[in-house]
Amino acid sequence: MRQSELGYPTLERDTQLTQLGRAPSKHAGMVNIPIYRGSTILSSTLEEWESGKSADNPMANYGRFGSPLSRALEEAICELEGGYNSILFPSGLSACTHTLLGLLQAGDHLLITDNVYGPTRIFAERVLKRLKIQIEYFNPTDVSDLTKRLTDRTRVVYLESPGSITFEMQDVPALAAAAHAIGALVVLDNTWGTPLYFKPFAHGVDISIHAATKYIVGHSDALLGVATANEKAWPALQASAHHFGEIAGPDDIFLALRGLRTLAVRMQRHWENGVKLAQALSFHPAVDRVLHPALPDHPGYEIWRRDFEGASGLFGVLLKPMTRVQLSCFFKTLTLFGIGLSWGGYESLALLVDPPPTRCASAGIGEGPLLRIHAGLESVQDLIADISQALDAACNAGADGSAIRSAALA
Ligand SMILES: *Cc1c(COP(=O)(O)O)cnc(C)c1O
């Protein structure tokens, strides 16, 4: 059922990306599944109407429960992730929050990695606590810290590897084994790893989430989320999406499916550009430390090498202490990097992480300003030149904002 009518079961991953979810014979020969807009889905007989009902959903024949377009994307993601079934959400955050709401009830204990995506943490603090769910955080890089916090009330362990601001790698198989030993479910925000570079279900995860807004859409032109579950966790995930009436818009789904077709070639370039840019930056005198899991001096490098098949273009740069004026000069002098949230599009971004991320169960990253860099699809020589000249300019900017003339210029 998940196999495209064009596909064969033994296809390589990159070939699968061109085949999954397609069905030209059902859509007038069109290469791509057309955009389905609709609420009402008509049946031609009473028997046909009744055959559309299912035990867990007596109203399955309705736009809110999916269309050929949404099913195509869900089936494609599910196949790539290696799960049992997937469901779309209108944003990545919506996938995170509705997964948690589907699994937890009052009195449950939730353990969250301390490097979690900020808005997920805020949701836990402001909404889940109000629902009498007990929240606790654990050190992302210390399996024993998780183990000692597990209780017989722990229902969910929530992971994110690497964290999208501070880039700690988590030992997902070890954390999952500890969680499963006491009967808890493991949820992973897999956005950095993409459905290509980290296989969640082969590493013990029960529900894997993607902000498809990032690399799956890939062009900064739509918001979308997707959650994939194994057979055990699927009923709770599906019920949560249905009970809350979550539904993604057809145009955004179409854009995500289109993005998916080129994911492998784009990711190859993001990976290469990210590593080359991070390496170049690590030699700049203004840089204290580069936080990139695919560089051998990163503390999580061995885990990345063991568990991942590639790297995304997102990484961190810890600068040596500099003044606000120097930082402002850096951003003003950049020409190819946009200043803005999100990542995963074709374009490069630079963002000052300010204020520093909230921590309670692990140490922060360091003293200097922290930048988050997204390496886009541009030529990496241009990216290196641009960011290097902006850092040079920042180094030469005086505390009063005027440029200090270097000896060479004097
Ligand atoms: C962006 C992001 C999200 C949320 O996705 P939106 O589509 O912006 O709601 C969730 N998790 C991570 C790691 C992200 O980077």
The ligand as an SDF file (V2000), in Angstrom:
LIG
                    3D

 15 15  0  0  0  0  0  0  0  0999 V2000
   11.3340   25.0520   13.6500 C   0  0  0  0  0  0  0  0  0  0  0  0
   11.3270   23.9050   14.5780 C   0  0  0  0  0  0  0  0  0  0  0  0
   10.1270   23.4000   15.0970 C   0  0  0  0  0  0  0  0  0  0  0  0
    8.7890   24.0660   14.8280 C   0  0  0  0  0  0  0  0  0  0  0  0
    8.4590   24.1080   13.4760 O   0  0  0  0  0  0  0  0  0  0  0  0
    7.4380   25.2320   12.9200 P   0  0  0  0  0  0  0  0  0  0  0  0
    7.0150   24.6860   11.6130 O   0  0  0  0  0  0  0  0  0  0  0  0
    8.1870   26.5090   12.8640 O   0  0  0  0  0  0  0  0  0  0  0  0
    6.2980   25.2950   13.9080 O   0  0  0  0  0  0  0  0  0  0  0  0
   10.1880   22.3040   15.9220 C   0  0  0  0  0  0  0  0  0  0  0  0
   11.3680   21.7330   16.2410 N   0  0  0  0  0  0  0  0  0  0  0  0
   12.5310   22.1890   15.7780 C   0  0  0  0  0  0  0  0  0  0  0  0
   13.8000   21.5040   16.1550 C   0  0  0  0  0  0  0  0  0  0  0  0
   12.5560   23.2880   14.9340 C   0  0  0  0  0  0  0  0  0  0  0  0
   13.7300   23.7600   14.4910 O   0  0  0  0  0  0  0  0  0  0  0  0
  1  2  1  0
  2  3  1  0
  2 14  2  0
  3  4  1  0
  3 10  2  0
  4  5  1  0
  5  6  1  0
  6  7  2  0
  6  8  1  0
  6  9  1  0
 10 11  1  0
 11 12  2  0
 12 13  1  0
 12 14  1  0
 14 15  1  0
M  END
$$$$
